[in-house]
Amino acid sequence: MARLTDWFLLSLIPGLILLHLYISPYTKVEESFNIQAIHDILTYGIPLKDIPDKLRAEYDHSSFPGAVPRTFVGALVVAGIARPFIWLNSQVDRQLLVRGVLGCFNALALISYARGVRRAFGRDVAVWYTLFQASQFHVIYYASRTLPNMFAFGITTLALRYLLPEPSSTVQHTHSSKRYRLALYLLTLAGIIFRSEIALLVATTTLYLWMKRPISLRYEILPAAITGLSIGLLLTIPIDSLLWQGLYKGPLWPELSAFTYNVLSGHASAWGTSPIHFYFTNALPRLLLNPLTYTLCIPLSLSLPATRPATTSLLLPQLAYIALYSLQPHKEWRFILYTIPSLTTTAAHGASYIWTHRTKSLVYQLLSLLLALSTLATFAISTFLLLPISAANYPGAHALNSLHYHHDHTDSIQLQRQQSVAVHLDNLACQTGVTRFLQRPPPKSPLIVLPGSADGKHPELRAGGQRWVYDKTEIENVEDVGSEFWDGFDYLLVEIKDGDGAGDSDERPGSWEVIDEIAGFGGMRILEPGEEFGIGAGVEEGVLRRLFGKYGDGVAEGWRAVKGIGRRYVTGGWWVEVRMVPRIRVLRRAG
């Protein structure tokens, strides 16, 4: 039974990561560079001649380079792993596949770390670590998202696994030296290629280990630094110098360019600044999610003589990293995500102590009950509240899918016979889910239509396919763009700026008809007794339909009935639901 439980716990994290991916398969603008790069590598390959011209014609980053260059290394690896699966099934959902590859890598890193926790601290600590980690929304939800931080996260998690202590009976100096060297090498590699802030984590970790004397400059620090730096630069500079040709001259190290631009030149502050305590008072509570982890379990593990040495080693380098990085004015939770496995392990020490002492006093019994209930509650909040809310944040993807569906089912003979179809995607659509994976690829041959006979005896004959052209011109003021611009499009995806169904779509010259309106997340709202459910009620029902497939309608009906009963007999008519508001209007040229 214990072995079965262990296998269930090990499968919990990858299962939840893939569940979150399946329920929320679309991407946001911050994931854009890597998801578009993976698409372009899979579709066009790596150009080896006429490189600048081919990059300019085929690769997304040539048109939308962003403020700073980012590395292609992660995109190249993911595309390489995904390629055999596409050979086996050319109809596979490629965006889902490539995100699944990244999600599985991060899941395997977390599993490896959990096994290291068990080996170092025992089964009880490992169980609580896994339960806490699985109930944290941000790590699970973002594990498959193509942010540079998430490419780095799996590597840093593996590095932290090698910093966990070995059982004393198996420890040998040479073995420990190799583990420390490998950990520092992986951290250095992640910082060189993916995220420059990891250099600070390398520094705090190295300094702490050196002060404790388990490592030396000669045998661990310098070999790890030289190897990580050399391999990282040998990977990133040739690959990125090749693929950024035409935009940057000479050898290119993207993370050095990003560090210079964002930190040394101070441009990161243009994205917003936060108070110095933000990471400790805002980001960490959101990342850990369960309030008992940081108000009870971590303080307890630091106060107990039996657990203090281990938890101090886990905690101090991470807290030092967070404290030093707090000096940078621009702050985002993803910059400290690498510390979460260590902090969660520290909390697991405290939870394990409470749980193993639950039979010794009433206080420990009550605390054990609170721990169990809080973990269930945070799991429920993460999976059944935050996941549906987050999945409702991609109106651009849904709008483009709706456009394609309506085009395929249109009764407009003119649109069906055009050799090309032109679509304008406005800024909100591009930021909330539109990627090249969702766009229709160029046809293998142009569309040829032979009209059928008027009496219907000879049907219309078609060969080839329509070429879709997607325009992403950013327009700040519609009035500044003349009618000749809009005359070139058959469809528009238009932001509804005031969120109530009215917007600026009528300001565009020409005659347009609305074929769909796509809603997006607009906050939460409290329903009073007698107030009807809004369109937000469809969010959770949509999740259930997607999750349960052909049985989804029945499950959604059951959930609707449960809500009705709960609202009538338990809450007295009160309820909380997701507020959905119109975000994007899908327009088709009339006539």
HELIX and SHEET records of a PDB file:
HELIX    1   1 ALA A    2  ILE A   23  1                                  22    
HELIX    2   2 VAL A   29  GLU A   31  5                                   3    
HELIX    3   3 SER A   32  TYR A   44  1                                  13    
HELIX    4   4 ILE A   51  GLU A   58  1                                   8    
HELIX    5   5 ASP A   60  SER A   63  1                                   4    
HELIX    6   6 VAL A   73  LEU A   88  1                                  16    
HELIX    7   7 ARG A   94  PHE A  121  1                                  28    
HELIX    8   8 ARG A  123  ALA A  134  1                                  12    
HELIX    9   9 PHE A  137  TYR A  142  1                                   6    
HELIX   10  10 PRO A  148  LEU A  163  1                                  16    
HELIX   11  11 SER A  168  THR A  170  5                                   3    
HELIX   12  12 HIS A  173  ILE A  193  1                                  21    
HELIX   13  13 ILE A  198  LYS A  212  1                                  15    
HELIX   14  14 LEU A  217  ILE A  221  3                                   5    
HELIX   15  15 LEU A  222  LEU A  243  1                                  22    
HELIX   16  16 PRO A  254  PHE A  259  1                                   6    
HELIX   17  17 THR A  260  LEU A  264  3                                   5    
HELIX   18  18 HIS A  267  TRP A  271  5                                   5    
HELIX   19  19 PHE A  278  PHE A  278  1                                   1    
HELIX   20  20 TYR A  279  ALA A  283  3                                   5    
HELIX   21  21 LEU A  284  LEU A  288  1                                   5    
HELIX   22  22 PRO A  291  LEU A  292  1                                   2    
HELIX   23  23 THR A  293  CYS A  297  3                                   5    
HELIX   24  24 ILE A  298  SER A  303  1                                   6    
HELIX   25  25 ARG A  308  TYR A  325  1                                  18    
HELIX   26  26 TRP A  333  THR A  339  5                                   7    
HELIX   27  27 ILE A  340  THR A  356  1                                  17    
HELIX   28  28 LEU A  362  ILE A  381  1                                  20    
HELIX   29  29 SER A  382  LEU A  386  3                                   5    
HELIX   30  30 LEU A  387  ALA A  391  1                                   5    
HELIX   31  31 PRO A  395  ASP A  408  1                                  14    
HELIX   32  32 ILE A  413  ARG A  417  1                                   5    
HELIX   33  33 ASN A  427  GLN A  431  1                                   5    
HELIX   34  34 VAL A  478  ASP A  480  5                                   3    
HELIX   35  35 SER A  483  TRP A  486  1                                   4    
HELIX   36  36 SER A  505  GLU A  507  5                                   3    
HELIX   37  37 ALA A  537  PHE A  548  1                                  12    
HELIX   38  38 GLY A  549  TYR A  551  5                                   3    
HELIX   39  39 GLY A  552  TYR A  569  1                                  18    
SHEET    1   A 5 ARG A 467  ASP A 471  0                                        
SHEET    2   A 5 SER A 420  LEU A 425  1                                        
SHEET    3   A 5 TYR A 491  GLU A 495  1                                        
SHEET    4   A 5 TRP A 575  ARG A 589 -1                                        
SHEET    5   A 5 TRP A 512  LEU A 527 -1                                        
SHEET    1   B 2 ILE A 448  LEU A 450  0                                        
SHEET    2   B 2 LEU A 461  ALA A 463 -1                                        
END                                                                             
